[in-house]
């Protein structure tokens, strides 16, 4: 078994919370890889429905705001 612990400090309650997560290893957790497409070949997917940009490296977020997000996430 493979697992990890994530420790989060709650400054309001002055407590340290531990969350155990599992790393899923093995054949049943692997992605199915499709064959490589030839150059210029279309696969029929509409990319605008598949992707949404959620991060810009040039955003106006401060380091503190990023750290706060990572703690909550």
Secondary structure, 3 states (H helix, E strand, C coil): CCEEEEEEEECCCCEEEEEEEECCCCHHHCCCCCCCCCCCCCCCCCHHHHCCCCCCCCCCCCHHHHHHHHHHC
